[in-house]
Amino acid sequence: MDFVSPTYCHMALTELTRRRIIKSIVSTNLDGLHYRSGTPISVLSELHGNRYKRQCENCDALVYIDPKKVRELGGINGRNDFRICRNCGGQLSGTGVGFGQDLPQHEYDLAIESGRDCDLALVLGTSMRVSPACNMPETSYKNGGDLCIVNLQKTPYDKYARIASHCETDVFMRLVMGFLDIAVDEYSFDSETVVVDNKPGYDSECYLVGNGDDI
């Protein structure tokens, strides 16, 4: 998974967040591809975790790992690196969420707030069958916003959508970006840059490791 690249869709969403056209992204994927595409963590709500994110068991710091360092080390699985918090020396734990486990409360709260305030919920590449994430777009259309769903198969929410498109997300986003006349940078390993800023409303620190820091 560490050697999978962000797609055109990931890069398009990053460009739209950079322009403030998209205000937030809610993800249920562990792959960290939104993070690797350059989307700032401040606009990401990662409900099921991120393979490049750790949390300190002592001070609650969110620690993001530089993906380039991971590939340099040959992958992240089974390694003992990135285990100790540089702030307090506490143990770092992975952030992946399995079935039956509670979602991270802060990420959940950010996602709910995003849905409540948005005028358009764009749902990309999901069957919308895993709760509670699948219920979050309801907040938008029930508050007068629009819902757009893009997925190869039909979803239970298609009937509520202003647009329900059964095509590949890359194809759909190329059409959108063409209509908006916005160029999208192709992903490049050499120019990959992650953006670790502050999570809105999160009291503990967020920081990056592996980009020249001690690990």
N, C-alpha and C positions, 0 to 999 in steps of 0.2 A: 504493500500500500504506500510505502514511503517513496516509491519510484513512479507512482501514478501522477499524471499532470492535470492541473486545472483545465477545464474545457472552455470553449468560447463563451458559453453561458456564464460560467464563473467570472470570467474577465469582463463581460458586459455588465454584470451586476456590480462589480467593483467600480467600473467607470460611472455607472449611474449613481452610486453612493458618493463618489468623489464630487459629482456635480450637484449633490443634494436632491436629485430627482427621487431616488429611493432613500428613505430615512432610516430603515432598519431591515435586517435580514434575520429570519428565524430558521434555524436548521436543526434537523434531527439526524444528521450524518456525523459519524465519528472521524471521517477521513481528513478533516482539516483543510479541505480544498478551498473553501472560502477564505480562510486565514492565509493560505499560501498564495492566493490570487491577489493579495494586497488589500483586502477589505479590512479596515480598522476594527479591532476587537470591540471598540465602543459602540458599534452599530450591529454587532453580532449577538444573537441570543442562541446559544448552542445547548439545546434541551437535553441531548443525549451525550454531551461531552465532546472532547476534541483530543485526538491521540497525541497532539503536541502540547497539551495543557495539563499541568499538575496543580494541586492545591496543597498548601502547607497545613498539616494537621494541627499545628500549634497557633500560628498567627493568621491563618486563612488567606495568606498571599496567593494570588493566582500567578503561576510561573509558566511562561510560554517558551517552548524550545524552538530554536532556529532550525528549520527543516534542512537547510544546507549542511549543518553540523551532523544531523541525523544520517544523511546520506553519506557523508564523509566517514562516519563510523560504521556504515554498512547496514543500517536499520536500527530501529528502536526496541524491537521485541527482545526480551530476555536480558537486556543490559542493566547494569547497576549505576549508570550515569544518571544525572538529573534526579537525584534522590534526596538531597539535603537543601533546605532553604538557606539562601545566603543571608537573609535578614536575621533569623533567630536560631538557625541550626536545627530546626524541626524537620520531621520526616515529610517528604512530598508523596502524595498519593495520586494515582491516575483519576481522571474525571469521567471515564466511561460509565454509562448508566445501562444496566441490564433490565430485562423484563421483570416487573414486580418491585423494582427499586424506585425510590422517590426521585423526582426530578430536582435538580439544583434550584433552590427557591428563588435566588436572585435572577437567574436566567429565565425562569418561568414568569416572574413578575415583569421583567422587561418585555417579554413576548406578549403578555396580556395587555400591557400598556400600549405597545406598538399597534396591536390589533384594534384597540378601542379608539385610537386617535387617527387611524389611516383612512384616506378616502378611496384607496384602491389596494386590495389584497391580491397579489400575483402569486399563484401557487404553481410551483414548477416540479414536475417529475416525482409525484407521490400519489399513491392510491387513496390517500386520505382515509385510512382505516385504523390507524394507531392513535389511540386516545392518550393524553388530552390534546396532543398537537393537532390532530385532525379537526378539533372543534374550534380552534382559535380563529380561523378566517370568518366564522359566524359573526364575531363581534363587529367586523367591518360592515357586512351587508345589513345586519340588523340595526346598525346605527346610521344607515343611509349611504354607506360607501358601496363601491362596486367590487365584484369578485371575478377574477379571471383564472381559469384552471387550464394548465397545459400538462397533459399526461397521455401516454400511448393508449392506456385502457380507460374505460369510463370509471368515474368515481361516484360515490353516493351524493356528492354535492354539486354535480354538474347542473342539476335542475335549478340551482340557486344562482348560477354564474351568468354574468352578462356575456362572457365569452368562455366556451369550453372547447379547447382545441386538442385533438388527438394526434399530435405530431411530436417529433423530437424537440427537446428544449433548445438545443443549439439552432435548429432551423427556425423556430419561433423567434428566438432572440435576435437572430440575424435580420429577420424581417422588421422587428421592432426598431433595432438600431439603425437600419437603413431608412425607415420612415422618419426617425428623429434626426437623421443626418449626423450621427455621432460615430466617430471612428473608435474602434476597439483594438487595443494592443493585443497581439498574439502572445500567449504565454511563452516565456523563455526561462530556462533554468538559470542561465547566467545573470539575468536581470531580476530574478525573483527577490522580492522585498516584502517582509512582513511588517505590519504596523501595530505595535503594542502601545496603546494609549490607556487612558483610564476608563474603567467601566462606570457608566452613570449610576450614581447612588451606591456604589460598592465602597465600603469603608476601608478595606485593606488594599495593600499595594498590588499592582500588576507589573511584572517585569519580564524581560527577555533574557535567556541564557543561551550560551553556545555560539554567540557571535563575537568571540574573542574573550569573553569572560571565562573565569575558572569554572570547571564543571566537576 
